[in-house]
Amino acid sequence: MDSFQENPATIITLPANLDHLWVEQSRIFDRREAGLILDFSNTARIDSVALCAIRLLQETMKARNGRLVLRHVSDEHLALLESSSMPLEPARKTVHSKDEIFTSIGGRIIDARNNCVVALSVLVEMLYWGTIGVLKKKEFRKGVVGEQMYLLGYKALGIVGLLSFLIGMVLAIQVAIQLKDYGASVFLGPLIGITMIREMGPLLTAVILAGRTGSATTAEIGTMGVGEELDALRTMGINPIQFMVVPKFWAITLTMPVLSMIGTGMGILGGWLVGIFYLHLSSAVFWEQLSENLQTEDVFAGFIKSVVFSWLIIWIGSYFGFRVRGSAESVGRETTASVVACIFIIIVADAAFSFIL
């Protein structure tokens, strides 16, 4: 916050509710100070009348060559003020004392806690309406799961198969170079096969769907929020998570293991081609070694990973979609954050599975 050394600023602590009564009673336009600091520490609500009043006050102070500074403005209130075309910068972003440093850190911790609570509430509602809620309240739209399976699963089949095939070939070539030097070329099948089944197949499919399905989910829900369609659903008594998220939840739960299996098969196929044309192995040796070393636990681990990753994709995409506020710019910002967070959490979950499965 800029300091007023020549003309000390007057600090005004605002009440919890800024409405037309505050505008009428405060007589804030009668002040003649060169500088005013409005402290929003206790403010919980600002209506349109108060927004217009603060904007007029800012213009009045500017006409008198004065300064109006806001302090301790929450992100929500700052967005409201910026939407009213106010070129104001919250004073809480500039730290001048140890107390304000701790206040800033505490505010970030509280924000993180609130975000975690909202994210967990979305997860719980998604799981409830996707399982028990479907049986208790049968308002499931007919045909919507099949439609979502087509959009989320079938239309992603080409990119998943192609990238898995190329990754399988690249991985096989790197492994084959080392195996050839040690005379262990026959072990290419087990190495590529088990790696694709347990790890690369589910992980690569999840990353692709995080960038494709996760971002699409965030953008769709966010756009509905900006267009007030979510508010319309709530007005009609329809739960937005039940209406929007549950069909996607079931669709990706059913299609993700299939996509992971297809991606795994294409990756193994790429490794088989490398073994045939680079290491000059016979097909019988490649598939025999793979079948001898492959265990049921490997297939089970890949299946569990694919299901959990599918839930993470829909959960994170939906959470960031419901966070969208304001305009189309917010849609783009939350969509980007959704993809980054989704890929990060998927990798963290995969690392955790490495110690469990």
C-alpha positions as a Markdown table, in Angstrom:
| # | Residue | x | y | z |
|---|---|---|---|---|
| 1 | Met | 0.0 | 0.0 | 0.0 |
| 2 | Asp | 1.3 | 3.5 | -0.9 |
| 3 | Ser | 2.0 | 5.6 | 2.2 |
| 4 | Phe | 0.8 | 9.2 | 2.4 |
| 5 | Gln | 3.7 | 11.0 | 4.0 |
| 6 | Glu | 2.7 | 14.6 | 3.2 |
| 7 | Asn | -1.1 | 14.0 | 3.8 |
| 8 | Pro | -1.7 | 11.1 | 6.2 |
| 9 | Ala | -4.5 | 8.8 | 5.0 |
| 10 | Thr | -7.6 | 8.3 | 7.1 |
| 11 | Ile | -8.5 | 4.6 | 7.7 |
| 12 | Ile | -12.1 | 3.7 | 7.6 |
| 13 | Thr | -13.1 | 0.2 | 8.8 |
| 14 | Leu | -16.1 | -0.9 | 6.8 |
| 15 | Pro | -19.0 | -2.9 | 8.4 |
| 16 | Ala | -19.8 | -6.5 | 7.6 |
| 17 | Asn | -22.7 | -5.6 | 5.2 |
| 18 | Leu | -22.2 | -2.9 | 2.6 |
| 19 | Asp | -25.6 | -1.9 | 1.2 |
| 20 | His | -27.7 | 1.2 | 0.6 |
| 21 | Leu | -28.1 | 1.8 | 4.3 |
| 22 | Trp | -24.4 | 2.0 | 4.8 |
| 23 | Val | -24.1 | 4.4 | 1.8 |
| 24 | Glu | -26.8 | 6.6 | 3.3 |
| 25 | Gln | -25.5 | 6.6 | 6.9 |
| 26 | Ser | -21.8 | 6.8 | 6.3 |
| 27 | Arg | -21.8 | 10.2 | 4.6 |
| 28 | Ile | -18.6 | 9.0 | 3.0 |
| 29 | Phe | -18.9 | 11.5 | 0.1 |
| 30 | Asp | -18.8 | 14.4 | 2.6 |
| 31 | Arg | -15.1 | 13.6 | 3.6 |
| 32 | Arg | -12.4 | 16.0 | 2.4 |
| 33 | Glu | -9.3 | 14.0 | 3.3 |
| 34 | Ala | -6.5 | 13.8 | 0.7 |
| 35 | Gly | -6.2 | 10.1 | 1.2 |
| 36 | Leu | -8.7 | 7.4 | 2.3 |
| 37 | Ile | -8.0 | 3.8 | 3.2 |
| 38 | Leu | -11.1 | 1.5 | 3.2 |
| 39 | Asp | -10.5 | -1.5 | 5.4 |
| 40 | Phe | -12.5 | -4.6 | 4.2 |
| 41 | Ser | -11.4 | -6.9 | 7.0 |
| 42 | Asn | -14.9 | -7.3 | 8.5 |
| 43 | Thr | -16.8 | -7.0 | 5.2 |
| 44 | Ala | -18.7 | -10.1 | 4.2 |
| 45 | Arg | -21.2 | -8.8 | 1.6 |
| 46 | Ile | -21.2 | -5.9 | -0.9 |
| 47 | Asp | -24.3 | -5.1 | -3.0 |
| 48 | Ser | -24.5 | -3.2 | -6.3 |
| 49 | Val | -25.4 | 0.1 | -4.5 |
| 50 | Ala | -22.2 | 0.0 | -2.4 |
| 51 | Leu | -20.1 | -1.0 | -5.5 |
| 52 | Cys | -21.4 | 2.1 | -7.3 |
| 53 | Ala | -20.8 | 4.3 | -4.3 |
| 54 | Ile | -17.2 | 3.1 | -3.9 |
| 55 | Arg | -16.6 | 3.7 | -7.6 |
| 56 | Leu | -18.0 | 7.2 | -7.4 |
| 57 | Leu | -15.9 | 7.9 | -4.3 |
| 58 | Gln | -12.8 | 6.8 | -6.3 |
| 59 | Glu | -13.7 | 9.2 | -9.1 |
| 60 | Thr | -14.4 | 12.0 | -6.6 |
| 61 | Met | -11.0 | 11.4 | -4.9 |
| 62 | Lys | -9.3 | 11.4 | -8.2 |
| 63 | Ala | -10.9 | 14.7 | -9.2 |
| 64 | Arg | -9.6 | 16.3 | -5.9 |
| 65 | Asn | -6.1 | 14.8 | -6.6 |
| 66 | Gly | -6.6 | 12.5 | -3.7 |
| 67 | Arg | -6.0 | 8.7 | -3.3 |
| 68 | Leu | -8.4 | 5.9 | -2.4 |
| 69 | Val | -6.7 | 2.7 | -1.3 |
| 70 | Leu | -8.4 | -0.6 | -0.4 |
| 71 | Arg | -7.0 | -2.9 | 2.3 |
| 72 | His | -7.7 | -6.5 | 3.1 |
| 73 | Val | -10.0 | -7.1 | 0.1 |
| 74 | Ser | -11.0 | -10.8 | -0.4 |
| 75 | Asp | -10.6 | -12.3 | -3.9 |
| 76 | Glu | -14.4 | -12.4 | -4.3 |
| 77 | His | -14.8 | -8.8 | -3.4 |
| 78 | Leu | -11.9 | -7.8 | -5.6 |
| 79 | Ala | -13.5 | -9.5 | -8.6 |
| 80 | Leu | -16.7 | -7.6 | -8.0 |
| 81 | Leu | -14.8 | -4.3 | -7.8 |
| 82 | Glu | -12.8 | -5.1 | -10.9 |
| 83 | Ser | -15.9 | -6.0 | -12.8 |
| 84 | Ser | -17.2 | -2.5 | -12.1 |
| 85 | Ser | -14.2 | -1.1 | -14.0 |
| 86 | Met | -12.4 | 0.2 | -10.9 |
| 87 | Pro | -8.6 | 0.5 | -11.4 |
| 88 | Leu | -7.9 | -0.3 | -7.8 |
| 89 | Glu | -5.2 | -2.5 | -6.4 |
| 90 | Pro | -5.8 | -4.2 | -3.0 |
| 91 | Ala | -3.4 | -3.0 | -0.4 |
| 92 | Arg | -3.2 | -6.4 | 1.1 |
| 93 | Lys | -0.9 | -7.6 | -1.7 |
| 94 | Thr | 1.9 | -5.3 | -0.5 |
| 95 | Val | 3.4 | -6.3 | 2.8 |
| 96 | His | 5.0 | -3.8 | 5.2 |
| 97 | Ser | 5.0 | -5.5 | 8.6 |
| 98 | Lys | 5.5 | -8.9 | 10.2 |
| 99 | Asp | 1.9 | -8.9 | 11.2 |
| 100 | Glu | 0.7 | -8.5 | 7.6 |
| 101 | Ile | 3.1 | -11.3 | 6.6 |
| 102 | Phe | 1.5 | -13.7 | 9.0 |
| 103 | Thr | -1.9 | -12.5 | 8.0 |
| 104 | Ser | -1.2 | -13.2 | 4.4 |
| 105 | Ile | 0.1 | -16.7 | 5.2 |
| 106 | Gly | -2.9 | -17.4 | 7.3 |
| 107 | Gly | -5.2 | -16.2 | 4.6 |
| 108 | Arg | -3.6 | -18.5 | 2.1 |
| 109 | Ile | -3.9 | -21.5 | 4.5 |
| 110 | Ile | -7.6 | -20.7 | 5.1 |
| 111 | Asp | -8.1 | -20.4 | 1.3 |
| 112 | Ala | -6.4 | -23.8 | 0.8 |
| 113 | Arg | -8.5 | -25.4 | 3.5 |
| 114 | Asn | -11.7 | -24.0 | 1.9 |
| 115 | Asn | -10.7 | -25.3 | -1.5 |
| 116 | Cys | -10.0 | -28.7 | -0.1 |
| 117 | Val | -13.4 | -28.8 | 1.6 |
| 118 | Val | -15.1 | -27.8 | -1.6 |
| 119 | Ala | -13.2 | -30.4 | -3.6 |
| 120 | Leu | -14.0 | -33.1 | -1.1 |
| 121 | Ser | -17.7 | -32.1 | -1.2 |
| 122 | Val | -17.7 | -32.4 | -5.0 |
| 123 | Leu | -16.1 | -35.9 | -4.7 |
| 124 | Val | -18.6 | -37.1 | -2.1 |
| 125 | Glu | -21.6 | -35.8 | -4.1 |
| 126 | Met | -20.2 | -37.4 | -7.3 |
| 127 | Leu | -19.7 | -40.8 | -5.6 |
| 128 | Tyr | -23.1 | -40.6 | -3.8 |
| 129 | Trp | -25.2 | -39.5 | -6.8 |
| 130 | Gly | -23.3 | -42.0 | -9.0 |
| 131 | Thr | -24.0 | -45.0 | -6.8 |
| 132 | Ile | -26.6 | -44.8 | -4.0 |
| 133 | Gly | -28.3 | -41.7 | -5.4 |
| 134 | Val | -29.0 | -43.4 | -8.7 |
| 135 | Leu | -31.0 | -46.1 | -6.9 |
| 136 | Lys | -32.8 | -43.8 | -4.5 |
| 137 | Lys | -33.7 | -41.0 | -6.9 |
| 138 | Lys | -34.2 | -42.3 | -10.4 |
| 139 | Glu | -33.9 | -39.2 | -12.5 |
| 140 | Phe | -31.3 | -40.6 | -14.8 |
| 141 | Arg | -31.6 | -39.3 | -18.4 |
| 142 | Lys | -32.1 | -42.2 | -20.8 |
| 143 | Gly | -29.3 | -42.6 | -23.3 |
| 144 | Val | -27.0 | -40.0 | -21.8 |
| 145 | Val | -24.4 | -42.6 | -20.6 |
| 146 | Gly | -24.2 | -44.1 | -24.1 |
| 147 | Glu | -23.8 | -40.6 | -25.5 |
| 148 | Gln | -21.0 | -39.7 | -23.0 |
| 149 | Met | -19.3 | -43.1 | -23.7 |
| 150 | Tyr | -19.2 | -42.2 | -27.4 |
| 151 | Leu | -17.8 | -38.7 | -26.7 |
| 152 | Leu | -15.4 | -39.6 | -23.9 |
| 153 | Gly | -14.3 | -43.1 | -25.0 |
| 154 | Tyr | -14.9 | -43.9 | -28.6 |
| 155 | Lys | -13.7 | -40.5 | -30.0 |
| 156 | Ala | -10.5 | -40.8 | -27.9 |
| 157 | Leu | -9.7 | -44.3 | -29.3 |
| 158 | Gly | -7.6 | -43.1 | -32.2 |
| 159 | Ile | -5.3 | -40.8 | -30.3 |
| 160 | Val | -4.9 | -43.3 | -27.4 |
| 161 | Gly | -4.0 | -46.2 | -29.8 |
| 162 | Leu | -1.6 | -44.1 | -31.9 |
| 163 | Leu | 0.3 | -42.6 | -29.0 |
| 164 | Ser | 0.5 | -45.9 | -27.2 |
| 165 | Phe | 1.8 | -47.6 | -30.2 |
| 166 | Leu | 4.5 | -44.9 | -30.7 |
| 167 | Ile | 5.4 | -44.9 | -27.0 |
| 168 | Gly | 5.7 | -48.7 | -27.1 |
| 169 | Met | 8.0 | -48.6 | -30.0 |
| 170 | Val | 10.2 | -45.9 | -28.5 |
| 171 | Leu | 10.4 | -47.7 | -25.2 |
| 172 | Ala | 11.2 | -51.0 | -26.9 |
| 173 | Ile | 14.0 | -49.5 | -29.0 |
| 174 | Gln | 15.6 | -48.0 | -25.9 |
| 175 | Val | 15.4 | -51.3 | -24.0 |
| 176 | Ala | 16.4 | -53.3 | -27.0 |
| 177 | Ile | 19.7 | -51.4 | -27.4 |
| 178 | Gln | 20.7 | -52.4 | -23.9 |
| 179 | Leu | 19.5 | -56.0 | -24.1 |
| 180 | Lys | 21.3 | -56.6 | -27.4 |
| 181 | Asp | 24.6 | -55.5 | -25.8 |
| 182 | Tyr | 24.1 | -58.1 | -23.0 |
| 183 | Gly | 22.7 | -60.9 | -25.2 |
| 184 | Ala | 19.4 | -60.8 | -23.4 |
| 185 | Ser | 17.1 | -60.0 | -26.4 |
| 186 | Val | 14.6 | -62.7 | -25.5 |
| 187 | Phe | 13.5 | -60.7 | -22.4 |
| 188 | Leu | 12.2 | -57.8 | -24.6 |
| 189 | Gly | 8.7 | -59.3 | -24.5 |
| 190 | Pro | 8.3 | -59.5 | -20.7 |
| 191 | Leu | 9.9 | -56.0 | -20.2 |
| 192 | Ile | 7.7 | -54.2 | -22.6 |
| 193 | Gly | 4.6 | -56.3 | -21.9 |
| 194 | Ile | 4.6 | -56.0 | -18.1 |
| 195 | Thr | 5.6 | -52.3 | -18.2 |
| 196 | Met | 2.8 | -51.4 | -20.6 |
| 197 | Ile | 0.2 | -53.5 | -18.6 |
| 198 | Arg | 1.1 | -52.3 | -15.1 |
| 199 | Glu | 2.4 | -48.8 | -15.8 |
| 200 | Met | 2.5 | -47.1 | -19.1 |
| 201 | Gly | -0.9 | -48.3 | -20.5 |
| 202 | Pro | -3.1 | -46.9 | -17.7 |
| 203 | Leu | -0.8 | -43.8 | -17.1 |
| 204 | Leu | -0.5 | -42.8 | -20.7 |
| 205 | Thr | -4.3 | -43.2 | -21.3 |
| 206 | Ala | -5.0 | -41.2 | -18.2 |
| 207 | Val | -2.7 | -38.3 | -19.2 |
| 208 | Ile | -4.3 | -38.2 | -22.7 |
| 209 | Leu | -7.8 | -38.2 | -21.2 |
| 210 | Ala | -6.8 | -35.6 | -18.6 |
| 211 | Gly | -5.9 | -33.2 | -21.5 |
| 212 | Arg | -8.9 | -34.2 | -23.5 |
| 213 | Thr | -11.8 | -35.2 | -21.2 |
| 214 | Gly | -10.8 | -33.3 | -18.1 |
| 215 | Ser | -10.4 | -30.0 | -19.9 |
| 216 | Ala | -13.7 | -30.5 | -21.8 |
| 217 | Thr | -15.5 | -31.2 | -18.6 |
| 218 | Thr | -14.2 | -28.1 | -16.9 |
| 219 | Ala | -15.0 | -25.9 | -19.9 |
| 220 | Glu | -18.5 | -27.3 | -20.3 |
| 221 | Ile | -19.4 | -26.9 | -16.6 |
| 222 | Gly | -17.7 | -23.5 | -16.5 |
| 223 | Thr | -19.5 | -22.2 | -19.5 |
| 224 | Met | -22.8 | -23.3 | -18.0 |
| 225 | Gly | -21.9 | -21.5 | -14.9 |
| 226 | Val | -21.1 | -18.3 | -16.7 |
| 227 | Gly | -24.3 | -18.6 | -18.7 |
| 228 | Glu | -26.3 | -19.1 | -15.5 |
| 229 | Glu | -27.5 | -22.5 | -16.7 |
| 230 | Leu | -26.3 | -24.1 | -13.4 |
| 231 | Asp | -28.4 | -21.6 | -11.5 |
| 232 | Ala | -31.4 | -22.5 | -13.7 |
| 233 | Leu | -30.9 | -26.2 | -12.8 |
| 234 | Arg | -30.8 | -25.4 | -9.1 |
| 235 | Thr | -34.0 | -23.3 | -9.5 |
| 236 | Met | -35.7 | -26.3 | -11.0 |
| 237 | Gly | -34.6 | -28.4 | -8.1 |
| 238 | Ile | -32.1 | -30.4 | -10.1 |
| 239 | Asn | -28.7 | -31.1 | -8.6 |
| 240 | Pro | -26.0 | -30.0 | -11.1 |
| 241 | Ile | -23.6 | -32.7 | -10.1 |
| 242 | Gln | -26.3 | -35.4 | -10.6 |
| 243 | Phe | -27.3 | -33.8 | -14.0 |
| 244 | Met | -23.8 | -33.0 | -15.4 |
| 245 | Val | -21.2 | -35.1 | -13.6 |
| 246 | Val | -22.8 | -38.5 | -13.0 |
| 247 | Pro | -23.3 | -39.5 | -16.6 |
| 248 | Lys | -19.6 | -38.6 | -17.3 |
| 249 | Phe | -18.6 | -40.5 | -14.2 |
| 250 | Trp | -20.2 | -43.7 | -15.4 |
| 251 | Ala | -19.1 | -43.2 | -19.0 |
| 252 | Ile | -15.5 | -42.8 | -18.2 |
| 253 | Thr | -15.6 | -45.5 | -15.6 |
| 254 | Leu | -16.7 | -48.0 | -18.2 |
| 255 | Thr | -14.6 | -46.7 | -21.1 |
| 256 | Met | -11.3 | -46.0 | -19.4 |
| 257 | Pro | -10.4 | -49.6 | -18.7 |
| 258 | Val | -11.2 | -50.5 | -22.3 |
| 259 | Leu | -9.1 | -47.6 | -23.6 |
| 260 | Ser | -6.3 | -48.6 | -21.3 |
| 261 | Met | -6.4 | -52.2 | -22.5 |
| 262 | Ile | -6.4 | -51.1 | -26.1 |
| 263 | Gly | -3.5 | -48.7 | -25.5 |
| 264 | Thr | -1.6 | -51.4 | -23.7 |
| 265 | Gly | -2.2 | -53.8 | -26.6 |
| 266 | Met | -1.0 | -51.2 | -29.1 |
| 267 | Gly | 2.1 | -50.5 | -27.0 |
| 268 | Ile | 3.0 | -54.2 | -26.9 |
| 269 | Leu | 2.4 | -54.4 | -30.6 |
| 270 | Gly | 5.0 | -51.6 | -31.1 |
| 271 | Gly | 7.4 | -53.5 | -28.9 |
| 272 | Trp | 6.7 | -56.7 | -30.9 |
| 273 | Leu | 7.6 | -54.9 | -34.2 |
| 274 | Val | 10.9 | -53.7 | -32.7 |
| 275 | Gly | 11.7 | -57.2 | -31.5 |
| 276 | Ile | 10.9 | -58.6 | -35.0 |
| 277 | Phe | 12.7 | -56.1 | -37.1 |
| 278 | Tyr | 15.5 | -54.8 | -34.8 |
| 279 | Leu | 16.4 | -57.7 | -32.6 |
| 280 | His | 15.3 | -60.4 | -35.2 |
| 281 | Leu | 13.3 | -62.3 | -32.7 |
| 282 | Ser | 10.7 | -64.8 | -33.7 |
| 283 | Ser | 7.1 | -64.1 | -32.8 |
| 284 | Ala | 6.9 | -67.4 | -30.9 |
| 285 | Val | 9.8 | -66.4 | -28.6 |
| 286 | Phe | 8.4 | -62.9 | -27.9 |
| 287 | Trp | 4.9 | -64.1 | -27.0 |
| 288 | Glu | 6.1 | -67.2 | -25.1 |
| 289 | Gln | 8.4 | -65.2 | -22.9 |
| 290 | Leu | 5.6 | -62.6 | -22.2 |
| 291 | Ser | 3.0 | -65.2 | -21.3 |
| 292 | Glu | 5.5 | -67.1 | -19.0 |
| 293 | Asn | 6.4 | -64.0 | -17.0 |
| 294 | Leu | 3.0 | -62.2 | -17.0 |
| 295 | Gln | 1.0 | -62.7 | -13.8 |
| 296 | Thr | -2.6 | -62.1 | -12.8 |
| 297 | Glu | -1.5 | -59.4 | -10.4 |
| 298 | Asp | -0.1 | -57.3 | -13.2 |
| 299 | Val | -3.4 | -57.3 | -15.1 |
| 300 | Phe | -5.3 | -56.5 | -11.9 |
| 301 | Ala | -3.0 | -53.6 | -11.0 |
| 302 | Gly | -3.4 | -52.1 | -14.5 |
| 303 | Phe | -7.2 | -52.4 | -14.2 |
| 304 | Ile | -7.4 | -50.8 | -10.7 |
| 305 | Lys | -5.2 | -47.9 | -11.8 |
| 306 | Ser | -7.3 | -47.2 | -14.9 |
| 307 | Val | -10.5 | -47.0 | -12.8 |
| 308 | Val | -9.0 | -44.8 | -10.2 |
| 309 | Phe | -7.5 | -42.5 | -12.8 |
| 310 | Ser | -10.8 | -42.2 | -14.5 |
| 311 | Trp | -12.5 | -41.0 | -11.2 |
| 312 | Leu | -9.7 | -38.5 | -10.7 |
| 313 | Ile | -10.1 | -37.0 | -14.1 |
| 314 | Ile | -13.8 | -36.4 | -13.7 |
| 315 | Trp | -13.5 | -35.2 | -10.1 |
| 316 | Ile | -10.8 | -32.7 | -10.8 |
| 317 | Gly | -12.4 | -31.5 | -14.1 |
| 318 | Ser | -15.8 | -31.0 | -12.4 |
| 319 | Tyr | -14.3 | -29.2 | -9.4 |
| 320 | Phe | -12.5 | -26.7 | -11.5 |
| 321 | Gly | -15.6 | -26.3 | -13.6 |
| 322 | Phe | -17.7 | -25.3 | -10.6 |
| 323 | Arg | -15.0 | -22.8 | -9.6 |
| 324 | Val | -15.5 | -20.7 | -12.7 |
| 325 | Arg | -16.8 | -17.2 | -11.8 |
| 326 | Gly | -17.4 | -14.2 | -13.9 |
| 327 | Ser | -16.4 | -14.3 | -17.6 |
| 328 | Ala | -15.0 | -16.4 | -20.4 |
| 329 | Glu | -11.5 | -15.5 | -19.2 |
| 330 | Ser | -12.2 | -17.4 | -16.0 |
| 331 | Val | -13.3 | -20.5 | -18.1 |
| 332 | Gly | -9.9 | -20.5 | -19.8 |
| 333 | Arg | -8.0 | -20.0 | -16.6 |
| 334 | Glu | -9.7 | -22.8 | -14.7 |
| 335 | Thr | -9.5 | -25.1 | -17.7 |
| 336 | Thr | -5.7 | -24.7 | -17.8 |
| 337 | Ala | -5.5 | -25.2 | -14.0 |
| 338 | Ser | -7.7 | -28.3 | -14.4 |
| 339 | Val | -5.3 | -30.0 | -16.9 |
| 340 | Val | -2.2 | -29.2 | -14.9 |
| 341 | Ala | -3.7 | -30.3 | -11.5 |
| 342 | Cys | -5.2 | -33.4 | -13.1 |
| 343 | Ile | -1.9 | -34.6 | -14.6 |
| 344 | Phe | 0.0 | -33.8 | -11.4 |
| 345 | Ile | -2.5 | -35.7 | -9.2 |
| 346 | Ile | -2.5 | -38.7 | -11.6 |
| 347 | Ile | 1.3 | -39.0 | -11.4 |
| 348 | Val | 1.2 | -38.7 | -7.6 |
| 349 | Ala | -1.5 | -41.4 | -7.4 |
| 350 | Asp | 0.5 | -43.6 | -9.8 |
| 351 | Ala | 3.6 | -43.2 | -7.5 |
| 352 | Ala | 1.4 | -44.1 | -4.5 |
| 353 | Phe | 0.2 | -47.2 | -6.4 |
| 354 | Ser | 3.8 | -48.3 | -6.9 |
| 355 | Phe | 4.1 | -48.9 | -3.2 |
| 356 | Ile | 0.7 | -50.6 | -2.9 |
| 357 | Leu | 0.2 | -52.8 | -5.9 |
